[in-house]
Amino acid sequence: MIQVGEYNELEVVKELDFGIYLRDGDVEILMPTKWVPKDTKIGDFLNVFIFRDSDDRLIATTVTPLAVAESFAYLEAKQVNDIGAFLDWGMDKDLFVPFREQATRMEPGKSYVVFVYVDDETNRIVASSKLSRFIEREDIDVQEGDIVDLLIYSETDLGFNAIVNNLYSGLIYKNEIYEAIRVGDKMQGFVKRVREDNKIDLSLQKSGYELVDDVKWRILKLMKEENGLLPLTDNSTPEEIKAKLQISKKAFKKAIGALYRERLVKLTEKGVELLK
């Protein structure tokens, strides 16, 4: 069965002057000539993205959209008129966001995190920036320590909210962020804990021994690049350590302690020196 808004593996069944037709069961779908791969012939199978054009016809394309159905994405509004907003999602036809699906009134030139889906009434691909109803909050299938994919979608007084694995919502606390991030950023992170109320706390750094090991090698690499001296000590401020290494002072002290016990560095008034 054809899945609108997603990729489908379809067989080429006709070649015409204006394109080819691909078939799924009794349904034939046009792919205009401009998207047909070179040397395509009848009987070939193509992995194509399916959408509806302005005349409500199903169309196949080999163009890769910036988002597919049932996914969250950060997209720029190209146009806003009296029926809604139209987002650039890498296709000839822009992605429609009705006014009723806008958490805040969208403006041309600004970007928004949205959920892309197929509207049940029209069977057209649309988007919504009212994210809460698309976030899974009951069946949480991640656990402490898991590596997860994140899309930052909002900033609060506590920190940054992120879409987790294209399903859940989690929070990165502001006082545990040691790098510049902003809404729309994609990155990998770690599940710090899943609370009893199913809220997810996230971290951008590994925890425990994994974090110490990661920071150790980062420090050694930096020292080799800076002639064997890292100008930080126990008296350095958390701000100085964050600016230099993008880590907390606590993580810095644990890593330096481990390097010292392994006799890889010595501690001086100037900072940490690499032992040859």
CORJOHU-V590326 format. One record per residue. RES is the residue in one letter. PHI is phi as a letter, one per 30 degrees, with the letter a starting at -180 (NA if undefined). PSI is psi in radians with two decimals (none if undefined). D_LAST is the distance of its C-alpha to the last C-alpha in Angstrom with 1 decimal. Layout:
res=RES phi=PHI psi=PSI d_last=D_LAST
res=RES phi=PHI psi=PSI d_last=D_LAST
//
This chain:
res=M phi=NA psi=2.35 d_last=65.2
res=I phi=d psi=2.30 d_last=63.9
res=Q phi=c psi=1.82 d_last=61.3
res=V phi=d psi=2.42 d_last=61.6
res=G phi=i psi=0.10 d_last=58.4
res=E phi=b psi=3.07 d_last=56.3
res=Y phi=d psi=2.46 d_last=55.5
res=N phi=b psi=2.47 d_last=58.1
res=E phi=c psi=1.92 d_last=58.3
res=L phi=b psi=2.66 d_last=61.7
res=E phi=c psi=2.39 d_last=63.8
res=V phi=d psi=2.17 d_last=65.2
res=V phi=b psi=-0.30 d_last=69.0
res=K phi=b psi=2.56 d_last=70.5
res=E phi=b psi=2.19 d_last=69.8
res=L phi=b psi=3.02 d_last=71.8
res=D phi=d psi=-0.55 d_last=71.8
res=F phi=c psi=0.08 d_last=70.0
res=G phi=l psi=-2.76 d_last=67.4
res=I phi=b psi=2.82 d_last=67.2
res=Y phi=c psi=2.41 d_last=68.1
res=L phi=c psi=2.63 d_last=66.0
res=R phi=b psi=2.50 d_last=67.5
res=D phi=b psi=1.84 d_last=66.8
res=G phi=i psi=-2.13 d_last=69.8
res=D phi=c psi=-0.04 d_last=72.8
res=V phi=c psi=2.23 d_last=70.8
res=E phi=c psi=2.38 d_last=70.1
res=I phi=b psi=2.34 d_last=67.6
res=L phi=d psi=2.41 d_last=67.4
res=M phi=c psi=1.95 d_last=64.3
res=P phi=e psi=2.67 d_last=65.2
res=T phi=e psi=-0.66 d_last=64.6
res=K phi=d psi=-0.32 d_last=61.8
res=W phi=c psi=-0.04 d_last=59.5
res=V phi=d psi=2.16 d_last=60.6
res=P phi=d psi=2.57 d_last=57.8
res=K phi=d psi=2.48 d_last=58.7
res=D phi=i psi=0.27 d_last=60.5
res=T phi=d psi=2.42 d_last=61.4
res=K phi=b psi=2.85 d_last=64.5
res=I phi=e psi=2.37 d_last=66.8
res=G phi=j psi=-0.30 d_last=65.4
res=D phi=d psi=2.66 d_last=61.8
res=F phi=c psi=2.30 d_last=59.9
res=L phi=b psi=2.47 d_last=58.0
res=N phi=c psi=1.90 d_last=55.6
res=V phi=b psi=2.69 d_last=57.1
res=F phi=c psi=2.37 d_last=57.1
res=I phi=c psi=2.27 d_last=60.5
res=F phi=b psi=3.09 d_last=61.9
res=R phi=c psi=2.38 d_last=65.4
res=D phi=d psi=-3.07 d_last=66.5
res=S phi=d psi=-0.32 d_last=68.8
res=D phi=c psi=0.20 d_last=71.8
res=D phi=i psi=0.36 d_last=70.4
res=R phi=d psi=2.52 d_last=69.9
res=L phi=d psi=2.29 d_last=67.0
res=I phi=b psi=2.45 d_last=64.7
res=A phi=c psi=2.52 d_last=61.8
res=T phi=b psi=2.68 d_last=58.9
res=T phi=c psi=0.03 d_last=55.7
res=V phi=d psi=2.43 d_last=54.2
res=T phi=c psi=1.98 d_last=51.4
res=P phi=d psi=2.84 d_last=52.2
res=L phi=d psi=-0.23 d_last=49.6
res=A phi=a psi=2.64 d_last=50.9
res=V phi=c psi=2.99 d_last=53.1
res=A phi=e psi=2.57 d_last=55.6
res=E phi=i psi=0.64 d_last=54.3
res=S phi=b psi=2.71 d_last=51.1
res=F phi=c psi=2.54 d_last=49.6
res=A phi=a psi=2.78 d_last=48.6
res=Y phi=c psi=1.89 d_last=47.9
res=L phi=b psi=2.65 d_last=50.6
res=E phi=c psi=2.39 d_last=52.1
res=A phi=d psi=2.16 d_last=55.8
res=K phi=c psi=-0.61 d_last=57.6
res=Q phi=b psi=2.53 d_last=61.1
res=V phi=b psi=2.25 d_last=63.0
res=N phi=b psi=-2.81 d_last=66.8
res=D phi=d psi=0.01 d_last=69.5
res=I phi=c psi=-0.27 d_last=68.7
res=G phi=l psi=-2.82 d_last=64.9
res=A phi=c psi=2.74 d_last=61.6
res=F phi=b psi=2.12 d_last=60.2
res=L phi=c psi=2.56 d_last=56.5
res=D phi=d psi=1.99 d_last=54.6
res=W phi=b psi=0.46 d_last=53.3
res=G phi=i psi=0.18 d_last=52.9
res=M phi=c psi=2.84 d_last=56.5
res=D phi=d psi=-0.73 d_last=59.6
res=K phi=c psi=2.16 d_last=61.4
res=D phi=d psi=2.80 d_last=59.6
res=L phi=d psi=2.21 d_last=59.0
res=F phi=d psi=2.36 d_last=61.6
res=V phi=b psi=1.83 d_last=61.1
res=P phi=d psi=2.69 d_last=64.4
res=F phi=e psi=-0.65 d_last=64.8
res=R phi=d psi=-0.25 d_last=65.3
res=E phi=c psi=0.25 d_last=61.8
res=Q phi=c psi=2.08 d_last=60.0
res=A phi=d psi=-0.69 d_last=58.3
res=T phi=b psi=2.63 d_last=58.6
res=R phi=d psi=2.11 d_last=60.6
res=M phi=d psi=2.65 d_last=58.5
res=E phi=b psi=2.47 d_last=58.2
res=P phi=e psi=2.41 d_last=57.7
res=G phi=j psi=-0.22 d_last=54.2
res=K phi=c psi=2.67 d_last=52.6
res=S phi=c psi=2.64 d_last=50.6
res=Y phi=b psi=2.55 d_last=51.2
res=V phi=d psi=2.21 d_last=49.9
res=V phi=b psi=2.84 d_last=52.8
res=F phi=c psi=2.25 d_last=53.8
res=V phi=c psi=2.31 d_last=55.5
res=Y phi=a psi=2.96 d_last=58.3
res=V phi=c psi=2.10 d_last=61.7
res=D phi=d psi=2.26 d_last=64.6
res=D phi=d psi=-0.60 d_last=67.1
res=E phi=d psi=-0.74 d_last=70.2
res=T phi=c psi=-0.25 d_last=69.4
res=N phi=h psi=0.43 d_last=66.9
res=R phi=c psi=2.69 d_last=65.0
res=I phi=d psi=2.19 d_last=61.2
res=V phi=b psi=3.14 d_last=60.7
res=A phi=b psi=2.79 d_last=58.0
res=S phi=b psi=2.43 d_last=57.9
res=S phi=c psi=0.07 d_last=55.7
res=K phi=d psi=1.51 d_last=57.2
res=L phi=d psi=-0.44 d_last=54.3
res=S phi=e psi=-0.65 d_last=55.1
res=R phi=d psi=-0.14 d_last=57.7
res=F phi=c psi=-0.05 d_last=55.4
res=I phi=c psi=2.27 d_last=52.6
res=E phi=d psi=2.17 d_last=52.7
res=R phi=b psi=-0.06 d_last=52.7
res=E phi=c psi=-1.02 d_last=54.1
res=D phi=c psi=1.50 d_last=52.5
res=I phi=c psi=1.98 d_last=48.8
res=D phi=c psi=0.83 d_last=46.9
res=V phi=b psi=2.81 d_last=43.3
res=Q phi=b psi=2.95 d_last=41.4
res=E phi=e psi=2.29 d_last=38.4
res=G phi=j psi=-0.24 d_last=35.1
res=D phi=d psi=2.45 d_last=36.8
res=I phi=d psi=2.26 d_last=35.2
res=V phi=b psi=2.73 d_last=38.1
res=D phi=d psi=2.36 d_last=39.1
res=L phi=b psi=2.52 d_last=40.1
res=L phi=b psi=1.98 d_last=42.4
res=I phi=d psi=2.21 d_last=42.5
res=Y phi=b psi=-0.24 d_last=46.2
res=S phi=a psi=2.77 d_last=46.8
res=E phi=c psi=2.40 d_last=45.3
res=T phi=b psi=3.13 d_last=46.6
res=D phi=d psi=-0.51 d_last=46.1
res=L phi=d psi=-0.55 d_last=43.9
res=G phi=l psi=-2.44 d_last=41.7
res=F phi=c psi=2.30 d_last=42.1
res=N phi=d psi=2.46 d_last=44.3
res=A phi=b psi=2.48 d_last=43.3
res=I phi=d psi=2.27 d_last=45.2
res=V phi=c psi=2.09 d_last=43.4
res=N phi=h psi=0.57 d_last=43.7
res=N phi=i psi=0.38 d_last=46.8
res=L phi=b psi=-0.87 d_last=48.7
res=Y phi=c psi=3.08 d_last=47.7
res=S phi=b psi=2.44 d_last=46.8
res=G phi=b psi=2.91 d_last=43.8
res=L phi=b psi=2.30 d_last=42.4
res=I phi=c psi=2.04 d_last=38.9
res=Y phi=d psi=2.41 d_last=38.9
res=K phi=e psi=-0.65 d_last=38.3
res=N phi=d psi=-0.01 d_last=36.0
res=E phi=c psi=0.25 d_last=33.6
res=I phi=c psi=2.17 d_last=33.3
res=Y phi=b psi=0.42 d_last=30.2
res=E phi=b psi=2.78 d_last=31.1
res=A phi=d psi=2.16 d_last=34.3
res=I phi=b psi=2.80 d_last=36.9
res=R phi=a psi=2.90 d_last=40.6
res=V phi=e psi=2.33 d_last=43.7
res=G phi=j psi=-0.27 d_last=43.7
res=D phi=d psi=2.45 d_last=40.0
res=K phi=c psi=2.43 d_last=39.1
res=M phi=a psi=2.99 d_last=35.9
res=Q phi=c psi=2.58 d_last=34.7
res=G phi=b psi=-2.95 d_last=34.5
res=F phi=b psi=2.47 d_last=34.7
res=V phi=d psi=2.07 d_last=37.7
res=K phi=d psi=-0.76 d_last=36.9
res=R phi=a psi=2.69 d_last=40.3
res=V phi=c psi=2.03 d_last=43.9
res=R phi=d psi=2.94 d_last=46.3
res=E phi=d psi=-0.49 d_last=49.6
res=D phi=d psi=0.21 d_last=51.4
res=N phi=i psi=0.18 d_last=49.4
res=K phi=d psi=2.50 d_last=47.4
res=I phi=c psi=2.17 d_last=43.9
res=D phi=c psi=2.34 d_last=40.9
res=L phi=c psi=2.79 d_last=38.1
res=S phi=b psi=2.59 d_last=34.4
res=L phi=c psi=0.00 d_last=32.3
res=Q phi=b psi=2.70 d_last=29.2
res=K phi=d psi=2.88 d_last=28.6
res=S phi=c psi=2.86 d_last=29.2
res=G phi=i psi=-2.43 d_last=27.8
res=Y phi=d psi=-0.58 d_last=24.9
res=E phi=d psi=-0.71 d_last=25.1
res=L phi=d psi=-0.79 d_last=24.5
res=V phi=e psi=-0.80 d_last=21.5
res=D phi=d psi=-0.75 d_last=19.9
res=D phi=d psi=-0.77 d_last=20.9
res=V phi=d psi=-0.65 d_last=19.6
res=K phi=e psi=-0.88 d_last=16.2
res=W phi=d psi=-0.52 d_last=15.6
res=R phi=d psi=-0.73 d_last=17.3
res=I phi=d psi=-0.78 d_last=15.0
res=L phi=d psi=-0.73 d_last=11.8
res=K phi=d psi=-0.77 d_last=13.8
res=L phi=d psi=-0.70 d_last=15.0
res=M phi=d psi=-0.69 d_last=11.7
res=K phi=d psi=-0.59 d_last=10.6
res=E phi=d psi=-0.37 d_last=14.1
res=E phi=c psi=0.69 d_last=14.1
res=N phi=h psi=0.58 d_last=11.3
res=G phi=i psi=0.13 d_last=8.9
res=L phi=b psi=2.25 d_last=11.8
res=L phi=c psi=1.90 d_last=14.5
res=P phi=d psi=0.99 d_last=17.4
res=L phi=b psi=2.50 d_last=19.0
res=T phi=b psi=-3.10 d_last=19.7
res=D phi=e psi=-0.44 d_last=22.3
res=N phi=d psi=-0.11 d_last=24.8
res=S phi=d psi=2.54 d_last=24.4
res=T phi=d psi=2.74 d_last=27.6
res=P phi=e psi=-0.58 d_last=28.1
res=E phi=d psi=-0.69 d_last=29.2
res=E phi=d psi=-0.73 d_last=26.0
res=I phi=d psi=-0.71 d_last=23.9
res=K phi=d psi=-0.74 d_last=26.5
res=A phi=d psi=-0.60 d_last=26.5
res=K phi=d psi=-0.68 d_last=22.7
res=L phi=b psi=-0.15 d_last=22.2
res=Q phi=h psi=0.70 d_last=25.8
res=I phi=b psi=2.95 d_last=25.4
res=S phi=d psi=2.85 d_last=26.9
res=K phi=d psi=-0.61 d_last=25.5
res=K phi=d psi=-0.80 d_last=26.0
res=A phi=d psi=-0.65 d_last=24.0
res=F phi=d psi=-0.84 d_last=21.1
res=K phi=d psi=-0.66 d_last=21.2
res=K phi=d psi=-0.74 d_last=21.4
res=A phi=d psi=-0.74 d_last=18.4
res=I phi=d psi=-0.67 d_last=16.2
res=G phi=d psi=-0.72 d_last=17.6
res=A phi=d psi=-0.75 d_last=16.7
res=L phi=d psi=-0.64 d_last=13.0
res=Y phi=d psi=-0.76 d_last=13.0
res=R phi=d psi=-0.51 d_last=15.0
res=E phi=d psi=0.05 d_last=12.7
res=R phi=h psi=0.69 d_last=9.8
res=L phi=c psi=-0.34 d_last=7.8
res=V phi=b psi=2.85 d_last=8.6
res=K phi=b psi=2.68 d_last=10.4
res=L phi=c psi=2.22 d_last=13.8
res=T phi=b psi=3.05 d_last=15.2
res=E phi=d psi=-0.47 d_last=18.6
res=K phi=d psi=-0.41 d_last=17.3
res=G phi=k psi=-2.61 d_last=15.9
res=V phi=c psi=2.20 d_last=12.9
res=E phi=c psi=2.45 d_last=9.4
res=L phi=d psi=2.29 d_last=6.4
res=L phi=d psi=2.32 d_last=3.8
res=K phi=d psi=none d_last=0.0
//
